[in-house]
């Protein structure tokens, strides 16, 4: 079965306090949903019109598990804490089997 991934690219962080509050709630929500953080705030070599923003990659055992974790009540609370504190591109993608 193909894995599922959350890919987040933070274009703008306008409220670091909201991001910190989100992180406190999101971490246990992701873990409870079976997610594993693979990359966060590491080095970025931007190429081909890419911009070196903060990137977070979370791996799940399946695409459906990744969607369910996003839709969980625990993660909804994290999103509420984040509110308008950042501008990000968030995607849930399916890996290659």
C-alpha positions as a printed Julia matrix, in Angstrom:
97×3 Matrix{Float64}:
   0.0    0.0     0.0
   1.29   3.45   -0.9
   2.16   5.81    1.95
   0.54   9.18    2.47
   2.35  12.45    3.12
   1.58  15.89    4.43
   3.67  18.53    2.7
   3.59  22.03    4.17
   5.45  25.02    2.79
   5.27  28.1     4.99
   5.33  31.17    2.76
   4.83  33.69    5.56
   4.96  33.33    9.34
   3.2   36.45   10.58
   2.58  35.31   14.17
   5.28  33.07   15.68
   3.24  32.7    18.89
   0.32  31.18   16.99
   2.73  28.87   15.2
   4.17  27.78   18.56
   0.67  27.11   19.91
  -0.14  25.12   16.77
   3.06  23.07   17.13
   2.18  22.14   20.73
  -1.21  20.8    19.62
  -0.24  19.42   16.21
   2.61  17.22   17.4
   0.46  14.89   19.53
  -2.37  14.99   16.97
  -0.01  13.86   14.21
   1.47  11.12   16.39
  -2.0    9.89   17.42
  -2.91   9.72   13.74
   0.14   7.57   12.99
   2.23  10.33   11.42
   6.0   10.59   11.56
   7.73  13.92   10.97
  10.4   13.28    8.35
  11.66  16.84    7.89
  11.11  20.18    9.61
  13.17  23.35    9.42
  16.11  21.56    7.82
  18.38  22.93    5.16
  16.75  23.76    1.82
  18.52  24.04   -1.53
  15.93  25.87   -3.62
  16.17  25.23   -7.36
  14.16  26.0   -10.5
  12.2   29.01   -9.22
  11.88  27.47   -5.76
  12.06  29.63   -2.68
  13.76  28.44    0.51
  10.78  28.6     2.88
  10.16  26.46    5.95
   9.09  22.99    4.75
   7.54  20.22    6.85
   7.14  16.63    5.6
   5.07  14.1     7.57
   4.76  10.44    6.55
   1.77   8.16    7.2
   1.34   4.48    6.42
  -1.38   5.29    3.87
  -3.05   8.19    2.07
  -6.32   7.48    3.9
  -4.53   7.62    7.24
  -3.04  11.01    6.29
  -6.48  12.38    5.38
  -8.04  10.99    8.58
  -5.33  12.59   10.72
  -5.96  15.97    9.07
  -9.7   15.62    9.67
  -9.31  14.52   13.31
 -10.72  16.62   16.15
  -7.25  16.92   17.69
  -5.77  18.37   14.51
  -8.75  20.71   14.04
  -7.86  22.21   17.45
  -4.28  22.74   16.24
  -5.56  24.48   13.1
  -7.78  26.73   15.21
  -4.76  27.76   17.28
  -2.79  28.49   14.1
  -5.64  30.55   12.66
  -4.2   33.34   10.52
  -0.7   33.12   12.01
   0.85  31.76    8.82
   0.34  31.57    5.1
   1.18  28.09    3.9
   0.71  25.68    1.04
  -0.53  22.41    2.58
  -1.05  19.25    0.58
  -1.84  15.63    1.3
  -0.25  13.44   -1.33
  -0.07   9.74   -2.07
   3.35   8.14   -2.39
   4.44   5.6    -4.94
   3.72   2.03   -3.91
